Amino acid sequence: MPIAPAVVPARSAQNSAGIQTLLDAERDAQKIVQKAREYRTKRVKDARSEAQKEIEEYRKQKDEEFKAFEKEQSSGNSKAEEDANKDTEAKLKEIKEIGEKSGSKVVDDLLHAVMNVQPEVPDRIEMPTQS
């Protein structure tokens, strides 16, 4: 039995409307997926930025702790350095005093040794015999 011509256009219009509804729903779904992707991308960027800030804060905190530790340790070194400088100054003063007291005698002894040389032949060397 053939279908009446008036019924076919009604079904065609109904199918077309159903297809259009499906296409609209698919477009809406794509928009939702796109917004979700953009939101996820934004959250990832925000998370990276926040993590970088936390890293910088942690680095700054550890740098401050290290500087405080370094300062604490170097203060003990400065005391030892000061004591060493005092000892060095005392010894230099002592050496200068000794040099002032006996410096001229040392110079005289050196000049005497240089000017009054008495050469001697070592025992290991045989002297030529005179005939």
N, CA, C and O atoms as a MOPAC input file, in Angstrom:
PM7 MOZYME 1SCF
protein

 N      0.82100 1    -1.16800 1     0.00000 1
 C      0.00000 1     0.00000 1     0.00000 1
 C      0.87600 1     1.24600 1     0.00000 1
 O      1.75400 1     1.38300 1     0.85100 1
 N      0.66000 1     2.10000 1    -0.88800 1
 C      1.47300 1     3.30300 1    -1.00400 1
 C      1.13500 1     4.29800 1     0.10500 1
 O      0.00300 1     4.39400 1     0.58000 1
 N      2.17200 1     5.02800 1     0.48600 1
 C      2.01900 1     6.03300 1     1.54400 1
 C      1.43000 1     7.28200 1     0.90600 1
 O      1.74900 1     7.66000 1    -0.22100 1
 N      0.58300 1     7.88000 1     1.66100 1
 C     -0.07600 1     9.07900 1     1.15600 1
 C      0.92600 1    10.20100 1     1.04500 1
 O      1.78800 1    10.33800 1     1.91300 1
 N      0.84000 1    11.02000 1    -0.01000 1
 C      1.80000 1    12.08300 1    -0.22700 1
 C      1.80200 1    13.12200 1     0.89000 1
 O      2.84500 1    13.73700 1     1.11200 1
 N      0.76100 1    13.34800 1     1.57100 1
 C      0.71700 1    14.35300 1     2.63100 1
 C      1.47100 1    13.88400 1     3.86300 1
 O      1.96700 1    14.71400 1     4.62600 1
 N      1.57300 1    12.57900 1     4.08000 1
 C      2.23600 1    12.03000 1     5.25900 1
 C      3.75300 1    12.10400 1     5.09300 1
 O      4.44100 1    12.34000 1     6.08600 1
 N      4.30000 1    11.92000 1     3.92400 1
 C      5.74200 1    11.92900 1     3.67300 1
 C      6.34100 1    13.28900 1     4.00000 1
 O      7.36300 1    13.32600 1     4.68500 1
 N      5.78100 1    14.39900 1     3.56100 1
 C      6.38000 1    15.66600 1     3.91800 1
 C      6.33300 1    15.90800 1     5.41900 1
 O      7.23100 1    16.56400 1     5.94600 1
 N      5.35900 1    15.42600 1     6.10800 1
 C      5.29000 1    15.63100 1     7.55100 1
 C      6.40700 1    14.86900 1     8.23900 1
 O      7.03000 1    15.37500 1     9.17200 1
 N      6.66200 1    13.64600 1     7.77500 1
 C      7.75000 1    12.85900 1     8.36900 1
 C      9.09600 1    13.48800 1     8.01900 1
 O      9.99300 1    13.52600 1     8.86000 1
 N      9.24600 1    13.97100 1     6.81700 1
 C     10.48000 1    14.60500 1     6.38800 1
 C     10.74900 1    15.85000 1     7.22500 1
 O     11.88700 1    16.08500 1     7.63100 1
 N      9.75300 1    16.62200 1     7.47800 1
 C      9.91300 1    17.82300 1     8.29500 1
 C     10.23700 1    17.43900 1     9.73000 1
 O     11.02600 1    18.10100 1    10.40400 1
 N      9.61300 1    16.36100 1    10.18400 1
 C      9.84800 1    15.90300 1    11.54600 1
 C     11.28000 1    15.38900 1    11.67600 1
 O     11.94900 1    15.68900 1    12.66500 1
 N     11.76300 1    14.62500 1    10.70200 1
 C     13.14200 1    14.12600 1    10.69600 1
 C     14.12700 1    15.28700 1    10.60700 1
 O     15.15300 1    15.28500 1    11.28700 1
 N     13.82500 1    16.26200 1     9.78300 1
 C     14.69400 1    17.42400 1     9.63100 1
 C     14.78600 1    18.19100 1    10.94900 1
 O     15.86300 1    18.64600 1    11.33400 1
 N     13.67200 1    18.32800 1    11.62500 1
 C     13.67400 1    19.02300 1    12.91700 1
 C     14.46400 1    18.22200 1    13.94000 1
 O     15.17200 1    18.80600 1    14.76000 1
 N     14.35900 1    16.90100 1    13.91000 1
 C     15.11400 1    16.04100 1    14.83100 1
 C     16.61000 1    16.14000 1    14.56800 1
 O     17.41400 1    16.21000 1    15.49800 1
 N     16.97100 1    16.14500 1    13.29300 1
 C     18.38800 1    16.27200 1    12.91500 1
 C     18.91700 1    17.63000 1    13.35500 1
 O     20.02500 1    17.73400 1    13.88200 1
 N     18.12400 1    18.66100 1    13.13600 1
 C     18.54400 1    20.01300 1    13.53900 1
 C     18.73600 1    20.08100 1    15.05600 1
 O     19.67600 1    20.71000 1    15.54200 1
 N     17.85000 1    19.43500 1    15.78800 1
 C     17.96800 1    19.40000 1    17.25200 1
 C     19.25400 1    18.69100 1    17.65600 1
 O     19.95800 1    19.14700 1    18.55700 1
 N     19.56300 1    17.58800 1    17.00100 1
 C     20.80500 1    16.86200 1    17.29000 1
 C     22.03300 1    17.70700 1    16.95300 1
 O     23.00200 1    17.71700 1    17.71200 1
 N     22.00000 1    18.40800 1    15.83400 1
 C     23.12800 1    19.27000 1    15.45700 1
 C     23.30900 1    20.39500 1    16.47400 1
 O     24.43500 1    20.71700 1    16.85200 1
 N     22.20100 1    20.99300 1    16.91500 1
 C     22.28200 1    22.05200 1    17.93600 1
 C     22.86400 1    21.50200 1    19.23800 1
 O     23.69400 1    22.14600 1    19.88000 1
 N     22.42100 1    20.31300 1    19.61400 1
 C     22.93200 1    19.68500 1    20.83800 1
 C     24.42400 1    19.39700 1    20.70300 1
 O     25.17800 1    19.57300 1    21.65900 1
 N     24.85300 1    18.95500 1    19.52200 1
 C     26.27900 1    18.67400 1    19.30000 1
 C     27.10400 1    19.96100 1    19.37700 1
 O     28.19000 1    19.96700 1    19.95600 1
 N     26.58700 1    21.06200 1    18.79000 1
 C     27.28800 1    22.34600 1    18.87100 1
 C     27.40400 1    22.80100 1    20.32500 1
 O     28.45800 1    23.26500 1    20.76100 1
 N     26.30900 1    22.66000 1    21.06300 1
 C     26.33900 1    23.03700 1    22.48200 1
 C     27.35400 1    22.18800 1    23.24900 1
 O     28.08600 1    22.69800 1    24.09700 1
 N     27.39200 1    20.89900 1    22.94500 1
 C     28.35200 1    20.00500 1    23.60300 1
 C     29.78200 1    20.40800 1    23.26000 1
 O     30.65300 1    20.38500 1    24.12900 1
 N     30.03600 1    20.78000 1    21.99700 1
 C     31.37600 1    21.21400 1    21.60000 1
 C     31.76900 1    22.49200 1    22.33100 1
 O     32.92200 1    22.65100 1    22.73200 1
 N     30.81300 1    23.40300 1    22.50400 1
 C     31.09900 1    24.63600 1    23.24600 1
 C     31.44700 1    24.32200 1    24.69200 1
 O     32.37400 1    24.89900 1    25.26000 1
 N     30.68800 1    23.39300 1    25.28500 1
 C     30.96000 1    23.00600 1    26.67600 1
 C     32.34400 1    22.37600 1    26.79300 1
 O     33.09300 1    22.68600 1    27.71900 1
 N     32.68700 1    21.49000 1    25.85500 1
 C     34.00500 1    20.84500 1    25.86200 1
 C     35.09900 1    21.88700 1    25.67300 1
 O     36.13000 1    21.82800 1    26.34300 1
 N     34.88800 1    22.84200 1    24.76600 1
 C     35.88300 1    23.89200 1    24.52200 1
 C     36.08800 1    24.73700 1    25.77600 1
 O     37.22000 1    25.05500 1    26.14000 1
 N     34.97500 1    25.10200 1    26.44100 1
 C     35.08500 1    25.88400 1    27.67600 1
 C     35.81700 1    25.09000 1    28.75300 1
 O     36.61400 1    25.65200 1    29.50400 1
 N     35.55400 1    23.79800 1    28.83200 1
 C     36.23500 1    22.94700 1    29.81200 1
 C     37.73200 1    22.89100 1    29.52200 1
 O     38.54600 1    22.93600 1    30.44500 1
 N     38.09800 1    22.79400 1    28.24800 1
 C     39.52300 1    22.78000 1    27.88200 1
 C     40.18800 1    24.10100 1    28.24500 1
 O     41.28600 1    24.11900 1    28.80300 1
 N     39.52300 1    25.20200 1    27.92900 1
 C     40.07500 1    26.51900 1    28.25600 1
 C     40.22100 1    26.67600 1    29.76600 1
 O     41.22300 1    27.20200 1    30.24900 1
 N     39.21200 1    26.21300 1    30.50800 1
 C     39.26300 1    26.30000 1    31.96600 1
 C     40.42400 1    25.46500 1    32.50700 1
 O     41.16100 1    25.90400 1    33.39000 1
 N     40.57700 1    24.24200 1    31.95700 1
 C     41.66900 1    23.37800 1    32.40100 1
 C     43.02200 1    24.02000 1    32.09100 1
 O     43.92200 1    24.00200 1    32.93000 1
 N     43.16900 1    24.58000 1    30.90400 1
 C     44.41700 1    25.24400 1    30.52200 1
 C     44.70800 1    26.41100 1    31.45900 1
 O     45.84400 1    26.60500 1    31.89000 1
 N     43.67500 1    27.18200 1    31.76900 1
 C     43.84500 1    28.31600 1    32.67900 1
 C     44.25300 1    27.82700 1    34.06600 1
 O     45.13300 1    28.42000 1    34.69000 1
 N     43.63300 1    26.76300 1    34.55600 1
 C     43.96000 1    26.21800 1    35.87500 1
 C     45.39400 1    25.70000 1    35.90900 1
 O     46.09600 1    25.88000 1    36.90400 1
 N     45.83200 1    25.05600 1    34.82400 1
 C     47.21200 1    24.56200 1    34.76500 1
 C     48.18100 1    25.73800 1    34.82700 1
 O     49.17600 1    25.67900 1    35.55000 1
 N     47.90300 1    26.80800 1    34.07900 1
 C     48.76800 1    27.99000 1    34.10200 1
 C     48.77800 1    28.61700 1    35.48700 1
 O     49.83100 1    28.99700 1    35.99900 1
 N     47.58800 1    28.72300 1    36.09300 1
 C     47.50200 1    29.28600 1    37.44200 1
 C     48.27100 1    28.42900 1    38.44500 1
 O     48.96000 1    28.95200 1    39.32000 1
 N     48.14900 1    27.11400 1    38.31000 1
 C     48.85600 1    26.20900 1    39.21900 1
 C     50.36100 1    26.35700 1    39.06000 1
 O     51.09300 1    26.36500 1    40.05000 1
 N     50.83000 1    26.47500 1    37.82100 1
 C     52.26600 1    26.67000 1    37.59500 1
 C     52.73400 1    27.98200 1    38.20300 1
 O     53.78100 1    28.04300 1    38.84700 1
 N     51.95500 1    29.01800 1    37.99400 1
 C     52.30400 1    30.32600 1    38.53700 1
 C     52.35300 1    30.27900 1    40.06000 1
 O     53.27600 1    30.80900 1    40.67800 1
 N     51.36200 1    29.64800 1    40.65100 1
 C     51.31900 1    29.54400 1    42.10900 1
 C     52.48400 1    28.70500 1    42.63300 1
 O     53.08700 1    29.03700 1    43.65300 1
 N     52.79200 1    27.62300 1    41.93400 1
 C     53.92300 1    26.78300 1    42.33300 1
 C     55.22500 1    27.56400 1    42.23600 1
 O     56.09100 1    27.42900 1    43.10000 1
 N     55.37400 1    28.37400 1    41.20300 1
 C     56.58300 1    29.18800 1    41.04700 1
 C     56.70800 1    30.18300 1    42.19600 1
 O     57.80200 1    30.40200 1    42.71700 1
 N     55.58200 1    30.78600 1    42.59300 1
 C     55.60300 1    31.71900 1    43.72300 1
 C     56.02200 1    31.00300 1    44.99800 1
 O     56.82800 1    31.52200 1    45.77000 1
 N     55.47600 1    29.80900 1    45.21800 1
 C     55.84100 1    29.04500 1    46.41100 1
 C     57.32000 1    28.68500 1    46.39600 1
 O     57.98700 1    28.72900 1    47.43000 1
 N     57.82900 1    28.33100 1    45.22500 1
 C     59.25400 1    28.00100 1    45.10100 1
 C     60.10000 1    29.22300 1    45.44500 1
 O     61.08400 1    29.10800 1    46.17600 1
 N     59.73000 1    30.38000 1    44.92700 1
 C     60.48200 1    31.60600 1    45.20400 1
 C     60.44000 1    31.95000 1    46.69300 1
 O     61.45500 1    32.33700 1    47.27100 1
 N     59.26800 1    31.80800 1    47.31000 1
 C     59.15600 1    32.08700 1    48.74200 1
 C     60.02500 1    31.12600 1    49.54600 1
 O     60.70500 1    31.53700 1    50.48700 1
 N     60.00100 1    29.84800 1    49.17600 1
 C     60.80800 1    28.85100 1    49.87300 1
 C     62.29200 1    29.14400 1    49.69400 1
 O     63.06700 1    29.04700 1    50.64600 1
 N     62.69000 1    29.50300 1    48.46800 1
 C     64.09200 1    29.83400 1    48.19300 1
 C     64.52500 1    31.04900 1    49.01800 1
 O     65.61800 1    31.07000 1    49.58400 1
 N     63.65800 1    32.05300 1    49.07600 1
 C     63.96700 1    33.25600 1    49.84500 1
 C     64.12500 1    32.91400 1    51.32800 1
 O     65.04800 1    33.39700 1    51.98500 1
 N     63.22600 1    32.08500 1    51.84900 1
 C     63.29400 1    31.68700 1    53.25000 1
 C     64.59900 1    30.94400 1    53.53200 1
 O     65.26300 1    31.22100 1    54.53100 1
 N     64.96900 1    30.01600 1    52.67200 1
 C     66.19800 1    29.24200 1    52.87600 1
 C     67.43500 1    30.12600 1    52.72600 1
 O     68.42100 1    29.92500 1    53.43500 1
 N     67.40000 1    31.09300 1    51.82100 1
 C     68.51600 1    32.03200 1    51.68800 1
 C     68.69700 1    32.83100 1    52.97100 1
 O     69.82100 1    33.03200 1    53.43100 1
 N     67.58400 1    33.28800 1    53.54700 1
 C     67.66100 1    34.04700 1    54.79300 1
 C     68.20000 1    33.17900 1    55.92200 1
 O     69.01700 1    33.63800 1    56.72100 1
 N     67.74800 1    31.92400 1    55.99600 1
 C     68.26200 1    31.00900 1    57.01500 1
 C     69.76000 1    30.78800 1    56.83100 1
 O     70.51200 1    30.76200 1    57.80600 1
 N     70.19000 1    30.62900 1    55.58500 1
 C     71.60900 1    30.40600 1    55.31900 1
 C     72.44000 1    31.62500 1    55.70400 1
 O     73.51200 1    31.49300 1    56.29400 1
 N     71.93700 1    32.81500 1    55.36600 1
 C     72.66900 1    34.03100 1    55.71300 1
 C     72.77900 1    34.19100 1    57.22300 1
 O     73.82300 1    34.60000 1    57.73100 1
 N     71.70100 1    33.87000 1    57.94500 1
 C     71.74300 1    33.94900 1    59.40400 1
 C     72.75300 1    32.94800 1    59.95700 1
 O     73.51900 1    33.27400 1    60.86400 1
 N     72.75600 1    31.73900 1    59.41700 1
 C     73.70900 1    30.71800 1    59.84900 1
 C     75.13400 1    31.14700 1    59.54400 1
 O     76.02900 1    31.01100 1    60.37900 1
 N     75.33700 1    31.66700 1    58.33600 1
 C     76.66500 1    32.11900 1    57.92100 1
 C     77.15800 1    33.24800 1    58.82000 1
 O     78.32600 1    33.27400 1    59.21000 1
 N     76.27000 1    34.17700 1    59.14600 1
 C     76.63600 1    35.29600 1    60.01500 1
 C     77.00300 1    34.78900 1    61.40400 1
 O     77.96800 1    35.25600 1    62.01000 1
 N     76.22700 1    33.83100 1    61.90300 1
 C     76.49200 1    33.25700 1    63.22300 1
 C     77.85000 1    32.56400 1    63.24900 1
 O     78.60800 1    32.69700 1    64.21000 1
 N     78.15000 1    31.82400 1    62.18300 1
 C     79.41500 1    31.10000 1    62.12300 1
 C     80.60000 1    32.04300 1    61.92200 1
 O     81.67500 1    31.81000 1    62.47500 1
 N     80.41800 1    33.08700 1    61.14800 1
 C     81.53200 1    33.99500 1    60.88100 1
 C     81.83700 1    34.87200 1    62.08200 1
 O     82.95400 1    35.37700 1    62.19800 1
 N     80.88000 1    35.07100 1    62.98100 1
 C     81.16700 1    35.88500 1    64.16400 1
 C     82.18600 1    35.17500 1    65.04400 1
 O     83.02300 1    35.83500 1    65.66100 1
 N     82.13900 1    33.85000 1    65.11800 1
 C     83.14600 1    33.08900 1    65.85600 1
 C     84.49700 1    33.18400 1    65.18300 1
 O     85.52700 1    33.22900 1    65.85700 1
 N     84.50700 1    33.21300 1    63.86500 1
 C     85.75200 1    33.32900 1    63.11400 1
 C     86.39100 1    34.69100 1    63.31500 1
 O     87.61600 1    34.79400 1    63.36800 1
 N     85.59000 1    35.73100 1    63.42800 1
 C     86.15600 1    37.06900 1    63.59300 1
 C     86.87500 1    37.17900 1    64.93500 1
 O     87.88300 1    37.87900 1    65.03400 1
 N     86.37400 1    36.49900 1    65.97100 1
 C     87.04500 1    36.50300 1    67.27800 1
 C     88.39300 1    35.80300 1    67.15600 1
 O     89.40100 1    36.30600 1    67.65200 1
 N     88.41600 1    34.65600 1    66.50600 1
 C     89.67200 1    33.92800 1    66.32100 1
 C     90.63700 1    34.74200 1    65.46500 1
 O     91.84100 1    34.75500 1    65.72200 1
 N     90.11300 1    35.41300 1    64.46000 1
 C     90.94100 1    36.24900 1    63.59000 1
 C     91.54300 1    37.41000 1    64.37800 1
 O     92.70900 1    37.75900 1    64.19600 1
 N     90.74800 1    37.99400 1    65.24100 1
 C     91.22400 1    39.10900 1    66.06700 1
 C     92.34000 1    38.64300 1    67.00100 1
 O     93.34700 1    39.33300 1    67.15900 1
 N     92.16400 1    37.47100 1    67.62200 1
 C     93.20500 1    36.92300 1    68.50300 1
 C     94.48700 1    36.63900 1    67.72000 1
 O     95.58400 1    36.91900 1    68.20300 1
 N     94.35100 1    36.08800 1    66.52100 1
 C     95.52500 1    35.79300 1    65.69800 1
 C     96.25000 1    37.08100 1    65.31200 1
 O     97.48100 1    37.12000 1    65.30000 1
 N     95.49700 1    38.13000 1    64.99600 1
 C     96.11800 1    39.41700 1    64.65700 1
 C     96.88400 1    39.98700 1    65.84100 1
 O     97.97300 1    40.53400 1    65.66300 1
 N     96.33600 1    39.86800 1    67.04800 1
 C     97.03400 1    40.35800 1    68.24600 1
 C     98.34000 1    39.60400 1    68.45500 1
 O     99.37200 1    40.21100 1    68.73700 1
 N     98.29500 1    38.26900 1    68.31600 1
 C     99.51100 1    37.46600 1    68.47200 1
 C    100.55300 1    37.85000 1    67.42900 1
 O    101.73800 1    37.97300 1    67.73900 1
 N    100.10800 1    38.03800 1    66.20000 1
 C    101.02300 1    38.40600 1    65.11900 1
 C    101.67200 1    39.75200 1    65.39600 1
 O    102.88100 1    39.90800 1    65.22400 1
 N    100.88200 1    40.71700 1    65.82000 1
 C    101.42500 1    42.04300 1    66.13800 1
 C    102.45200 1    41.95900 1    67.26400 1
 O    103.49000 1    42.61800 1    67.19900 1
 N    102.18200 1    41.16000 1    68.29200 1
 C    103.11800 1    41.01800 1    69.41200 1
 C    104.43300 1    40.40100 1    68.93500 1
 O    105.51000 1    40.85300 1    69.32500 1
 N    104.34800 1    39.37200 1    68.09300 1
 C    105.56900 1    38.72500 1    67.60100 1
 C    106.35700 1    39.64700 1    66.67700 1
 O    107.58700 1    39.66800 1    66.72800 1
 N    105.66000 1    40.41100 1    65.82800 1
 C    106.35400 1    41.37200 1    64.96400 1
 C    107.06800 1    42.43100 1    65.79600 1
 O    108.19300 1    42.81800 1    65.48200 1
 N    106.42400 1    42.89000 1    66.83700 1
 C    107.03700 1    43.89000 1    67.71700 1
 C    108.29500 1    43.32000 1    68.37300 1
 O    109.31500 1    44.00200 1    68.47100 1
 N    108.21300 1    42.06700 1    68.81900 1
 C    109.36000 1    41.41200 1    69.45100 1
 C    110.52000 1    41.27600 1    68.46500 1
 O    111.67400 1    41.52100 1    68.81800 1
 N    110.20600 1    40.88200 1    67.22100 1
 C    111.25000 1    40.72300 1    66.19700 1
 C    111.89800 1    42.06800 1    65.88700 1
 O    113.11700 1    42.14200 1    65.73100 1
 N    111.10100 1    43.13000 1    65.79400 1
 C    111.65700 1    44.45900 1    65.51700 1
 C    112.56300 1    44.93000 1    66.65300 1
 O    113.61100 1    45.52600 1    66.40800 1
 N    112.16100 1    44.66300 1    67.88600 1
 C    112.98900 1    45.05800 1    69.03000 1
 C    114.32600 1    44.33100 1    69.01500 1
 O    115.37400 1    44.93000 1    69.25700 1
 N    114.28000 1    43.03400 1    68.72700 1
 C    115.53000 1    42.26100 1    68.65000 1
 C    116.39100 1    42.79500 1    67.51700 1
 O    117.60800 1    42.91200 1    67.66000 1
 N    115.75900 1    43.12200 1    66.37800 1
 C    116.50100 1    43.66400 1    65.23900 1
 C    117.15000 1    44.99500 1    65.57800 1
 O    118.28100 1    45.25200 1    65.16600 1
 N    116.45400 1    45.84000 1    66.31800 1
 C    117.02200 1    47.13700 1    66.69800 1
 C    118.17800 1    46.97400 1    67.67400 1
 O    119.15900 1    47.71500 1    67.60600 1
 N    118.06800 1    46.00500 1    68.58800 1
 C    119.12800 1    45.80100 1    69.57900 1
 C    120.38400 1    45.21300 1    68.94600 1
 O    121.48900 1    45.69800 1    69.18900 1
 N    120.21900 1    44.17900 1    68.14200 1
 C    121.40500 1    43.47800 1    67.64700 1
 C    121.57000 1    43.56500 1    66.13500 1
 O    122.35600 1    42.81000 1    65.56100 1
 N    120.85900 1    44.45600 1    65.48800 1
 C    120.94600 1    44.57700 1    64.03400 1
 C    122.32200 1    45.00800 1    63.57200 1
 O    122.84200 1    44.45700 1    62.60100 1
 N    122.92000 1    45.97100 1    64.23600 1
 C    124.24000 1    46.45300 1    63.80700 1
 C    125.30500 1    45.38700 1    64.02600 1
 O    126.24900 1    45.29200 1    63.24200 1
 N    125.17000 1    44.57500 1    65.08700 1
 C    126.13300 1    43.49900 1    65.33300 1
 C    126.03300 1    42.45200 1    64.22300 1
 O    127.05400 1    41.93700 1    63.76900 1
 N    124.81600 1    42.13400 1    63.78500 1
 C    124.62300 1    41.15300 1    62.71400 1
 C    125.26100 1    41.66600 1    61.42900 1
 O    125.91700 1    40.90500 1    60.71800 1
 N    125.07900 1    42.93500 1    61.12900 1
 C    125.67400 1    43.51800 1    59.92200 1
 C    127.19300 1    43.47900 1    60.02400 1
 O    127.87100 1    43.13300 1    59.05600 1
 N    127.72500 1    43.82500 1    61.17300 1
 C    129.18300 1    43.78500 1    61.35800 1
 C    129.71400 1    42.36500 1    61.19100 1
 O    130.74000 1    42.16300 1    60.54200 1
 N    129.02800 1    41.38000 1    61.76900 1
 C    129.47000 1    39.98800 1    61.65100 1
 C    129.43500 1    39.52600 1    60.19400 1
 O    130.34000 1    38.82300 1    59.74200 1
 N    128.39400 1    39.91800 1    59.46200 1
 C    128.31300 1    39.54200 1    58.04900 1
 C    129.43400 1    40.19100 1    57.24100 1
 O    130.06400 1    39.53200 1    56.41400 1
 N    129.68100 1    41.46000 1    57.47300 1
 C    130.76500 1    42.14400 1    56.75500 1
 C    132.11800 1    41.52500 1    57.09300 1
 O    132.95900 1    41.35500 1    56.21000 1
 N    132.33100 1    41.19000 1    58.35400 1
 C    133.58900 1    40.57400 1    58.77100 1
 C    133.77000 1    39.22000 1    58.06600 1
 O    134.86500 1    38.90000 1    57.60400 1
 N    132.68700 1    38.42700 1    57.98700 1
 C    132.77500 1    37.11600 1    57.34800 1
 C    133.05100 1    37.25700 1    55.85400 1
 O    133.76900 1    36.43900 1    55.27900 1
 N    132.49700 1    38.27300 1    55.22800 1
 C    132.70100 1    38.46100 1    53.79400 1
 C    134.08900 1    39.02500 1    53.50900 1
 O    134.72600 1    38.62600 1    52.53400 1
 N    134.56100 1    39.93500 1    54.33400 1
 C    135.83100 1    40.61100 1    54.07300 1
 C    137.05200 1    39.80500 1    54.51700 1
 O    138.12600 1    39.94600 1    53.93200 1
 N    136.91100 1    38.99500 1    55.50400 1
 C    138.05400 1    38.24700 1    56.03500 1
 C    137.91800 1    36.75800 1    55.70800 1
 O    137.76200 1    35.92500 1    56.60100 1
 N    137.97800 1    36.45200 1    54.45200 1
 C    137.84600 1    35.06800 1    54.00900 1
 C    139.20600 1    34.40400 1    54.11700 1
 O    140.21800 1    34.95800 1    53.68800 1
 N    139.21900 1    33.21400 1    54.69400 1
 C    140.45100 1    32.43600 1    54.77600 1
 C    140.18900 1    31.10300 1    54.09000 1
 O    139.62200 1    30.19100 1    54.69200 1
 N    140.59700 1    30.99000 1    52.84200 1
 C    140.31700 1    29.76400 1    52.10100 1
 C    141.08700 1    28.58200 1    52.67600 1
 O    142.25200 1    28.71000 1    53.05200 1
 N    140.43300 1    27.44800 1    52.73800 1
 C    141.05100 1    26.21100 1    53.20600 1
 C    140.70700 1    25.11900 1    52.21300 1
 O    139.60000 1    25.07800 1    51.67600 1
 N    141.65000 1    24.24900 1    51.97600 1
 C    141.42300 1    23.13000 1    51.07400 1
 C    140.77600 1    22.01500 1    51.88700 1
 O    141.25500 1    21.67600 1    52.96900 1
 N    139.70900 1    21.45400 1    51.37900 1
 C    139.06600 1    20.35500 1    52.11500 1
 C    139.99800 1    19.15700 1    52.22000 1
 O    140.89000 1    18.98000 1    51.39000 1
 N    139.79200 1    18.35000 1    53.22600 1
 C    140.64700 1    17.18800 1    53.46800 1
 C    140.53900 1    16.15700 1    52.34700 1
 O    141.49400 1    15.41200 1    52.13000 1
 N    139.49000 1    16.08500 1    51.67100 1
 C    139.27700 1    15.07800 1    50.63800 1
 C    140.11200 1    15.33700 1    49.38600 1
 O    140.35300 1    14.42100 1    48.59900 1
 N    140.53900 1    16.54100 1    49.20600 1
 C    141.30300 1    16.86800 1    48.00800 1
 C    142.78900 1    16.77000 1    48.35300 1
 O    143.25800 1    17.29900 1    49.36100 1
 N    143.51000 1    16.06900 1    47.47100 1
 C    144.94600 1    15.91600 1    47.69800 1
 C    145.67300 1    17.13800 1    47.17400 1
 O    145.38900 1    17.65400 1    46.09300 1
 N    146.59000 1    17.56300 1    47.95500 1
 C    147.39200 1    18.71800 1    47.57000 1
 C    148.51900 1    18.22500 1    46.65500 1
 O    149.09300 1    17.16100 1    46.88600 1
 N    148.82600 1    18.99800 1    45.62900 1
 C    149.95100 1    18.58600 1    44.77900 1
 C    151.26200 1    18.68100 1    45.58400 1
 O    151.50400 1    19.64700 1    46.30700 1
 N    152.04300 1    17.70000 1    45.43400 1
 C    153.32600 1    17.70200 1    46.14400 1
 C    154.33400 1    18.52100 1    45.37100 1
 O    154.37800 1    18.49400 1    44.14100 1
 N    155.13100 1    19.24200 1    46.11100 1
 C    156.13100 1    20.07200 1    45.46400 1
 C    157.43700 1    19.29000 1    45.42600 1
 O    157.87400 1    18.74800 1    46.44100 1
 N    158.02700 1    19.23600 1    44.30400 1
 C    159.26400 1    18.50000 1    44.20300 1
 C    160.45700 1    19.36800 1    44.10800 1
 O    161.57800 1    18.86900 1    44.01700 1

